[in-house]
Amino acid sequence: MLDDLKPLTLGAAARHIGVDPFEVVRLLVLRGESASLRIPRSQIEALREFAGVELWWTPEAPRVEDDNPKRGRVRSSLAMLLERGHVGEEMTRVDNLWRGLPVRDQEIHDEAVNLLAEAGILRLQSTVQGLKVAVADRDKLQVLIDGGEFPEAIAKYWE
């Protein structure tokens, strides 16, 4: 009877409801109850590493010179993708490309990545750790980094 008063583990709650533990967490967040979820501080770095979360946009991040700051930041992110060796099968989380930038710049990056994937320059893949990206066409990407013209669908975001 005393056990009936104790909180359930995530796995036990999922079994009682009949869903995956991920779904329980998603539902708790949607209901605004994420503040009651507890993760030991000692596990945060291991969780970040497992997820592949990296902060690319620091004050020391390399910048590609461009007369348009928005386009320059996208060129810089693409250069970092290449410099970090995320080519072919070596992927990284797509949000690493813009983590640390203001939200407005993140949206431009997200759109640029999607359009460059449609053009076959980047490759996107959904994984258990999240959406990942890699360079699909190194030569075309290098042309963009070096100042080449972006597809018109992307260029409207620089204005």
C-alpha positions, 0 to 999 in steps of 0.5 A: 500500500505504501508503494502506491503512494510513491512516484513511478519511474519513467519506465513504470509510468510508460508501462501503466499508460501503454506508451513509450517513455519518450511519449510520456516525456513529450506529454509532460512537456506539453502539459507544462509539467517539465519543471518537475522532471529531474536529471542529475547534474552528473549526467548532463555532460554525458547526455549532451555528448550522447545527443551530439550537441555542440556549441559552434557559435562562440566569440572565437568561431571563425567567420567568412567575410561577406558584405551581407552579415546574414549570408556571411553567417551562413557561409561561416556555418557551412565552412565550419561544417566542412572544417569539422569533417562532416562530409559523406557519412560523418554527420552532425546535428543540424542545429549545431550549425546555428547553436549560439546564434540569435533565433532570427539567424537560426531560422535563416540557417534552417531554411538554407540547410533545407534548400541546400539539401534539396539541391543535393549540396547537403544531406539530411538524415533523421536519427535517434539523436535528432536530425543530422547533416553532412556535406554531400557535394564538397566542391559545390559547397566550397564554391558557396563558402568562397563567395559563389551565388546561392540558389535564388530561393535562399538569397531572398533570406539575406534581404 
